[in-house]
Amino acid sequence: MKRSHLFAIGALLILAFAGFTFANFKQSLTPYVSYDQARSVERTVQVAGGLVKGSSSYDKDSQSLVFTLQDKDSGDTMRVRYHGVKPGNFEDAISIVAIGQYTSDNEEFAANKLLVKCPSKYQGVEETKSYT
C-alpha cells in the first residue's frame, strides 16, 4: 500500500474514534437546568436550590427523603424524592443540587444523587492580625 493510503486510513480511524468518544461523552453530561426545563425533558439533569424550611420528611425504614427545593432566582419550587441515607446536616444546607429525572406521574423530581452544601464552620470568623 502507498503511504498516502495508509495516512488516509489512519486519519479516518482517528476521526471515527473521536466522533464516537464525543457522542458518548455528550450523552453522559448532566446539565444544570431550570425547574421548568427539568419538568419537560426526559433525561437525567441537575437542579439546584435552597431547602424550604419545614418541608422535609425522612422515613428511616424505606430510606426515603422527600423535600421541597426553591429556586433562589425565580422563587419556583419543586418537590424532590430521594431514596438513600439522609445526608448529614441536611437541614442546615445553604444549597442542594439534586441529580435525577422529573416524574410526571408523581409530579416530583426523582433524585438518585444529592449534593449538599452546608455553611462553612469558618464562615463569619474574622481573622485578627497583630503586627509587632
N, C-alpha and C positions, 0 to 999 in steps of 0.2 A: 504494500500500500504506500501511496505517496504521503509525504509529510503533511501536506495541506489537507488530505482526507482525515488523517489521524487528528489533526488540530481541530477540524470541524466537528468530528465525532466527540472529542473531549469537551469542546465548548458547549455542544448540545447537551451532553450529560450533566455538565455543571449547571447550566440554565435549568434543566429539568429538576435537578436536586434542589436548587434554590427556590424554584416555584413551589415544589412540594413542601419544603420547610416553611416557607412564608404562609402557605394556605393552612397548615396545621397550627402554626403559631397564632394566626389570626383567630382561629376557632377557639383557642384556649384562653383568649383575653376575656376578662370580666370587667367591662367598663362601669364607671360611676354614671348613674342616670338619675333623673328626677323621679318623683313618685308616680307622676302621670305616665312617664315612659316605662317605668317598671310594670305598671298595670297593663300596658299594651303589647309588650314583647314576650315572646315565648322562649326565652333563653336565660341562662344564669347571668345575673347582673349584681352590682353593688349599689346599695342605697345608704345614705348617711343621714344622721340627725341626732337630736337630743332626746333623751328619755322623758316622756311625760310623767311627771311625779305621780305616784299612786296608781299607775296603770299596769304594773307588772304583777303577775302571779306565777308561782312555780310549784309544780307538782313533783315531789321527790320520787314517788313511786314510778311514774312514767317518764321522769326526767324531761318534762315539757315546760318550757318557759314561754309565756305569752306576755307581750308588752306593746306599747304604742310609741312609735317614733314620730318626732315632729321636725319638719324641715325648718332650719333656722331662717332661711330667706323668705320662703313663701308662706310659712305657717301651716302648710298642708300636713296632714297626719296619715300614718299607715300602721295598721295592726300587723305585728310580726309574731310568728310562731317558730320557736327553735327547740329541737329535740337534742338534748345533751346536758352535760353538767353546767349548772349556772355559773357564769364567770365570777370570780372573786371581786368584791367591791362594785358589783353591777349597779347597785342603787346609787352609788356615788359618781357614776360615769358622767363625764362632761360631753362626750360624744360617743356614738355607737355606729359602726359600719356593719350592716347585715348583708351577707352574700348568699344569694339563692334565687328563687323564682316566685313570681306572684301567682297565686292560685285563685282563679275567678270563682270557682265553686264555693270556696270558703271565704272569699273576699279578704284574704290576708296574704302576707308575704311569708313564704316558707323558707326560712334561713337554714342553710346547712353549715354556716360558719359565722361567728360573731367576732368582731374586733372591737374591744372596749378600751377607750382612753379615759383614764382616771386622772384627777388633778395630781400634779407633782407634789411630793412632800416638801419640796423646796420652794414651791410657789408662794410668793408673798414674803419670803425671808430676805431681809436686806443684809448685805454683807458690809460690815464696817471695817474700814481700813485705818490703821494707825501709822502715822509717819513719825519715825524717831530719828 
